[in-house]
Amino acid sequence: MSLREIIKVPNPFLKVTAQPVTVIDEDILTILDDMMETMYHANGIGLAATQIAIDKRLIVMDCGKTKFETQNISEEEYNEKIKDEQFEPFPIKMINPEIISLSKNLEEREEGCLSIPGYNAKIKRPSSLKVKYTDENKKDNIIDAEGLLATCIQHEIDHLNGILFIDHLSKLKREIILKKAIKEYSKN
Ligand code: ZN
């Protein structure tokens, strides 16, 4: 396994629509392993292949096992709980994830992104969903997700469609974040 470089805004690759995976071979499994390692290394809870400049429909996540209630808590509170060692790892790798239904009920949650590090915003999204995906053992799964995991799945699938969480904000808010972030990252 190896760490991959996470691309940041304004890298145009973040706007690319990823292609479906047709064959699950060693290359795909290696990419998934590398994505997981890269995500943990960056202290993230989700990563899409798009963020390491690969245009394949692959996402990885670890929103933990629910030793504690993840519903209605922000990513910040969640990170606090992780520090309290209430976190039990629960890595999920999804190949060709596809949302098949979304709840009408919406929930607002603070989101951040490894491609826009240091900037968070509250985003309203459906609070639960059903997602279909193929796992690393080539098995097809359908799972129900709610709380933080539901947010995470939507955020990561958005990446595969070239959408960032800030695209859900008003144009004004989005441009403020983008301007600040791009200025900050260009200093390094
Ligand atoms: Zn992201």
Residues whose N, C-alpha, C, O or C-beta is under 5 A from the ligand:
A	BS01	ZN	G112 C113 L114
